[in-house]
Amino acid sequence: MSDIERYGKTASESGAEEMFQARQIVSTILDFGVTQEQIVRIVKLLGLELVDRDSMLSIVNAAKKIEEGSSSKIIS
C-alpha cells in the first residue's frame, strides 16, 4: 500500500479546533468574574447574532424566560 498525503484538515479536526476556540472564549469570559445573570445576558446577545432565525428565536426566548425567572426570584 502507498502512503496517502493529506492536505488541509479533516472535518473532525476542524470541528475539534472550533470547539477548542469556543472553550477558550468561554474561559476568557469567565475570567472576568461574570455573574450568572451576565452569563444569561451574554448568551442572549450572542443568540441575536445568529443568522438562522429559528435558532436565534429559540435561544433568545429561552434566555428571556430565565431572565424573567431571575427577576421574580430577586423580588421575592
Secondary structure as GFF3:
##gff-version 3
##sequence-region A 1 76
A	DSSP	alpha_helix	11	31	.	.	.	ID=ss1
A	DSSP	alpha_helix	36	48	.	.	.	ID=ss2
A	DSSP	alpha_helix	53	75	.	.	.	ID=ss3
###
